[in-house]
Amino acid sequence: MFDKEIEAIAKCTELVKELDDESKVRVIKYLIERFGIGNSSNQSFNNSPTKNRVASPSLLDTNSEAFEDVVDSNIEEENDYPSLKDLVIKNYPKNEPEWVLCYSFFASKFGTEIFKREDIIEKYKENNRFSTSTSANLGNNINSCIKKDWLKTQNSNFIIKPEGIAYAKEILKGKSTSKEVKVLKKKKEQPQSE
């Protein structure tokens, strides 16, 4: 299996290759700023240790078989995640902040894109969990995800942070570490007999 660096190069290349040149520059600048890299004067791409450099230039060639293998393995990994419907059936997220994190993970295309509040609402609607209660509490649940360092605001959009991606993947494997919060349904009052 390829190391994480080559996997990241393959994912980025696959997503960026069809964009126009200006869009490519914006995406690359965003990634540099997002991860705070390239600002240090002593940091150099050419001076990195040999073990961290890409071993073969052919891996950067989008026509190579090695590149195709990496892309195929990434597609297979995405297909391994349960659907939103399966999450409801399996009851993997144990509380609403975990649901918001999972919806964010799917809305961000598995942590690769910026998303909006409306995208989270759309995911609620996709698996019939949208209600006046979830709508009213969405802001609090998003804030909870931000406090836990799962999400980050960017203008009126959101980014799922690496910690959020990692925990979302654990939830999707059924390995939530949270205590389950059960929703209590109010019983209708019975008319009292006189």
TAJOPE-V51889 format. One record per helix or strand. SS is the DSSP state (H for helix, E for strand). FROM is the first residue (numbers start at 1). LEN is the number of residues. If there is no record, write none. Layout:
BEGIN
SS,FROM,LEN / SS,FROM,LEN
END
This chain:
BEGIN
H,4,13 / H,21,14 / H,50,3 / H,57,4 / H,65,15 / H,84,7 / H,96,12 / E,115,1 / H,117,10 / H,132,16 / E,151,4 / E,157,4 / H,162,11
END
